[in-house]
Amino acid sequence: LPAHQRALGFVTLWTRKEAVLKAAGCGLMRDPAEVEVGVANGRIAPLPRSASVGGGTWAVHRLAIDAPFVGAVAGE
C-alpha cells in the first residue's frame, strides 16, 4: 500500500483477520498470516469478502463505525 495508507490498511486487515479467526473459534492460536482478507494490486479489497479457515468459509463485513475507528464482523 502507499505510505499514507499503511497505518489504516494494517488496522483494517488485522481487524478482518481477527474477526474471521474468532468466528472460526481458533482466535490467535492460528497464524493470522494464513487468513487472506483482501489486498490485491496494492489496494485493500472492498467488503463483503469471504475467507476460509478452520474448515469453514466466513463472510467478512465492515462495521459502520466513524473514523478513525475500524470494525469488522465475520459469520458463516
KABEL-V843992 format. One record per residue. N is the residue number from 1. SS is DSSP state (H for helix, E for strand, L for the rest). OMEGA is omega in degrees with one decimal (NA if undefined). Layout:
# KABEL-V843992
N/SS/OMEGA ; N/SS/OMEGA
This chain:
# KABEL-V843992
1/L/174.9 ; 2/L/-175.0 ; 3/H/-176.7 ; 4/H/-179.8 ; 5/H/-172.1 ; 6/H/-177.8 ; 7/H/178.4 ; 8/H/177.8 ; 9/H/178.7 ; 10/H/-178.2 ; 11/H/179.2 ; 12/H/-178.3 ; 13/H/177.6 ; 14/H/-179.6 ; 15/H/177.4 ; 16/H/-179.9 ; 17/H/-179.7 ; 18/H/178.3 ; 19/H/179.5 ; 20/H/-178.1 ; 21/H/177.0 ; 22/H/178.7 ; 23/H/179.8 ; 24/L/177.2 ; 25/L/-178.8 ; 26/L/178.2 ; 27/H/-177.8 ; 28/H/171.8 ; 29/H/177.2 ; 30/L/-178.6 ; 31/L/178.9 ; 32/H/178.7 ; 33/H/179.4 ; 34/H/-176.2 ; 35/L/178.7 ; 36/L/-177.1 ; 37/L/167.4 ; 38/L/164.1 ; 39/E/177.9 ; 40/E/178.4 ; 41/L/177.3 ; 42/L/179.8 ; 43/E/173.6 ; 44/E/-178.1 ; 45/L/176.2 ; 46/L/177.9 ; 47/L/-1.1 ; 48/L/-177.4 ; 49/E/176.9 ; 50/E/177.8 ; 51/E/178.6 ; 52/E/175.8 ; 53/E/175.6 ; 54/L/178.5 ; 55/L/179.9 ; 56/E/174.0 ; 57/E/-172.3 ; 58/E/173.8 ; 59/E/-178.2 ; 60/E/-179.6 ; 61/E/176.6 ; 62/E/173.4 ; 63/L/179.7 ; 64/L/179.7 ; 65/L/179.8 ; 66/L/175.9 ; 67/L/11.7 ; 68/L/-176.9 ; 69/L/-179.7 ; 70/L/177.7 ; 71/L/177.3 ; 72/E/175.8 ; 73/E/-180.0 ; 74/E/177.0 ; 75/E/-178.8 ; 76/L/NA
